[in-house]
Amino acid sequence: MGEKRSCGKGIFFDVDDTLYDHLQPLREALRDVLGTGGEFPYEEVYHRFRYYSDMLSASHGAVNAQGAERDLQDMRVKRAQLALAEFGVHVTDPEAARIQQQYLERQFRITPFPGVMDLISDLQAAGHVVGLITNGPERHQMAKIKALAMDAAIPSERIFISGAVGYDKPDPRLFAFVNERTGTKASQSYYVGDSWRNDVVGALEAGWTAVWFNHRRVEPESEHQPHYTAGSYRELAELLLA
């Protein structure tokens, strides 16, 4: 059973690189495994790393579901190899696996971007339904949500992890599932996320209002048009609280 229909908007946030700096654990993993220095183009590599993560996940299908651990690990190794190869760095399967392991371990030592908690609190006080929608295995993503203390800010029934639901972003069925469970309507639902493929395209194809959190100032990957673009939590607050 879903919640009763809300009079406010449904406003849902992505987690990785939307609520916290997802580049930091990758930067530390690359430094540890490959010995990359301060001049290494970490942000550019991160963008391609996320691009290949989304692309390979889509090609595998339901890579975050229970029982798909081998596909998930294969995707994680290949995304590192493909991203780094674009910058002239070629890593073996064992090296890519080590990067992945270090990257995962550092994802639990994270803090929210400044302004995250205040915005969530203000949106809730204004009567909106506020929640999270994130891709990934349930246990892994929930550990990050707890590390960010988001489990204390957002009710568990408004936290949606693709590995538990059975659909990965950008599948519109995931967004429809969220509407059903939270009593919200697609026409009154907003999704805030950094990923072009998963968050912008996913929200648009589900009939939601897409808010692209483009704080890394990257270029669009297709002809889709997000309804809004913001580069900081100050800009997000001005938009969502208007």
C-alpha positions in Angstrom: 0.0 0.0 0.0 1.2 3.5 -0.9 1.0 6.6 1.2 -2.0 8.9 1.0 -1.8 11.5 -1.8 0.3 14.5 -0.7 -0.8 18.1 -1.3 2.9 19.1 -1.8 5.4 18.1 -4.5 7.3 14.9 -4.4 11.0 15.8 -4.4 13.5 13.0 -4.6 17.3 13.1 -4.6 20.0 10.9 -6.1 22.7 9.9 -3.6 26.2 9.5 -5.3 27.7 12.8 -6.3 24.4 14.5 -5.5 24.4 14.4 -1.7 28.2 14.1 -1.3 31.4 14.4 -3.2 31.7 11.0 -5.0 35.0 12.0 -6.6 36.9 12.0 -3.3 36.9 8.2 -2.7 37.9 7.6 -6.4 40.8 10.1 -6.1 42.1 8.4 -3.0 41.8 5.0 -4.6 43.8 6.0 -7.7 46.5 7.6 -5.6 46.8 4.5 -3.4 46.8 1.9 -6.2 48.5 3.7 -9.1 50.4 6.4 -7.3 48.9 9.2 -9.3 50.0 12.7 -8.3 48.4 16.1 -7.9 48.5 16.9 -11.6 46.4 13.9 -12.6 43.1 14.8 -14.2 40.9 13.3 -11.5 37.7 15.1 -12.2 37.9 14.3 -16.0 38.6 10.6 -15.2 35.7 10.6 -12.7 33.3 11.9 -15.3 34.3 9.1 -17.8 34.2 6.6 -14.9 30.6 7.4 -14.2 29.8 7.4 -17.9 31.0 3.9 -18.4 29.4 2.8 -15.1 26.0 3.9 -16.4 26.6 2.5 -19.9 27.8 -0.9 -18.8 25.1 -1.2 -16.1 22.4 -0.6 -18.8 24.0 -3.1 -21.1 24.1 -5.8 -18.4 20.6 -5.1 -17.2 19.5 -5.3 -13.5 23.2 -5.4 -12.5 22.4 -4.3 -8.9 19.8 -7.0 -8.3 20.5 -9.8 -5.9 22.2 -12.7 -7.6 24.0 -10.4 -10.1 27.2 -10.0 -8.1 29.4 -11.4 -10.9 28.0 -9.0 -13.5 28.4 -6.2 -11.0 32.0 -6.9 -10.4 32.7 -7.3 -14.1 31.1 -3.9 -14.8 33.2 -2.3 -12.0 36.5 -3.7 -13.4 35.7 -2.7 -16.9 34.5 0.8 -16.1 37.9 1.6 -14.5 39.8 0.2 -17.4 37.8 2.0 -20.0 37.8 5.3 -18.2 41.6 5.3 -17.5 42.4 4.1 -21.0 41.1 7.4 -22.4 43.8 9.1 -20.5 46.6 6.8 -21.5 46.6 4.7 -18.4 46.2 1.0 -19.0 45.5 -1.2 -16.0 45.2 -5.0 -15.6 42.2 -6.8 -14.3 43.8 -7.2 -10.8 44.8 -3.6 -10.7 41.3 -2.5 -11.7 39.9 -4.8 -9.0 42.2 -3.2 -6.4 41.1 0.3 -7.4 37.5 -0.8 -7.0 38.1 -2.3 -3.6 39.9 0.8 -2.3 37.1 3.0 -3.9 34.4 1.0 -2.1 36.1 1.1 1.3 36.4 4.9 1.1 32.8 5.4 0.2 31.8 5.0 3.9 33.9 7.9 5.1 31.8 10.6 3.5 29.9 13.8 4.6 27.1 15.6 2.8 27.6 18.6 0.7 27.1 21.9 2.6 23.4 22.8 2.5 22.0 19.3 2.0 20.5 18.8 5.4 19.1 22.4 5.6 17.4 22.0 2.2 15.8 18.6 3.1 14.6 20.0 6.4 13.1 23.1 4.7 11.4 21.1 2.0 9.8 18.8 4.6 8.7 21.8 6.7 7.1 23.2 3.5 4.9 20.1 3.2 6.7 18.3 0.4 7.3 14.5 0.2 11.1 14.2 0.3 13.0 11.0 -0.5 16.0 9.3 -2.1 16.2 7.1 -5.2 19.6 5.5 -5.8 21.1 2.8 -8.0 23.1 0.0 -6.4 23.0 -3.1 -4.2 20.7 -2.5 -1.2 23.2 -3.2 1.5 26.0 -1.1 0.0 23.8 1.9 -0.8 22.2 1.8 2.6 25.6 1.8 4.3 26.4 5.1 2.5 23.0 6.5 3.4 23.7 5.8 7.0 27.2 7.2 6.8 25.6 10.5 5.6 23.0 10.3 8.4 20.3 10.5 5.8 18.4 7.6 7.4 17.8 10.0 10.3 16.6 12.8 8.0 14.4 10.8 5.6 11.9 8.0 6.6 12.8 4.6 5.5 9.6 4.2 3.4 10.9 7.1 1.2 14.3 5.6 0.5 14.4 3.6 -2.7 17.4 1.5 -3.7 17.3 -0.1 -7.1 18.8 -3.4 -5.9 15.9 -3.8 -3.5 13.2 -2.6 -5.9 14.3 -4.6 -8.9 14.6 -1.8 -11.4 17.6 0.4 -12.1 17.5 4.0 -13.2 16.8 5.2 -15.9 14.0 2.5 -16.1 10.8 4.5 -15.8 9.3 1.6 -13.8 11.5 2.6 -10.8 10.0 6.1 -10.8 6.5 4.7 -11.2 7.1 2.4 -8.3 8.2 5.4 -6.2 5.0 7.3 -7.1 2.9 4.4 -6.2 4.6 3.8 -2.8 4.7 7.5 -1.8 1.3 8.6 -3.0 2.8 11.2 -5.3 2.0 11.9 -9.0 4.5 12.0 -11.8 3.3 15.4 -12.9 4.1 16.8 -9.4 7.4 14.9 -8.9 10.9 16.3 -9.1 14.1 14.4 -9.3 17.5 15.9 -8.5 20.6 14.1 -9.7 24.0 14.6 -11.4 23.9 11.7 -13.8 22.7 12.6 -17.3 21.7 9.1 -18.3 20.3 7.9 -15.1 18.8 11.0 -13.5 18.0 13.5 -16.3 16.9 11.0 -18.9 15.3 8.7 -16.3 13.2 11.4 -14.8 12.1 12.9 -18.2 11.0 9.5 -19.6 9.0 8.9 -16.4 7.2 12.1 -16.8 8.9 13.8 -13.9 10.4 17.2 -13.6 14.2 16.7 -14.1 16.6 18.9 -12.1 20.1 18.4 -13.3 22.6 18.9 -10.5 25.5 19.8 -12.8 28.0 21.0 -10.1 30.9 19.6 -12.2 29.9 21.7 -15.2 29.9 18.8 -17.7 28.3 18.7 -21.1 24.9 17.0 -21.9 25.2 13.6 -23.4 22.1 13.7 -25.6 19.4 16.0 -26.9 17.2 15.6 -23.8 16.3 18.9 -22.1 16.2 19.0 -18.3 13.6 21.3 -16.9 16.1 23.0 -14.6 19.9 23.0 -14.0 21.6 23.9 -10.8 25.3 24.0 -9.8 25.1 24.4 -6.1 22.8 23.7 -3.1 22.1 27.4 -2.9 20.7 27.3 -6.4 18.7 24.1 -5.6 17.2 25.8 -2.6 16.2 28.9 -4.6 14.5 26.6 -7.2 12.8 24.0 -5.0 11.6 26.4 -2.3 10.2 29.0 -4.7 
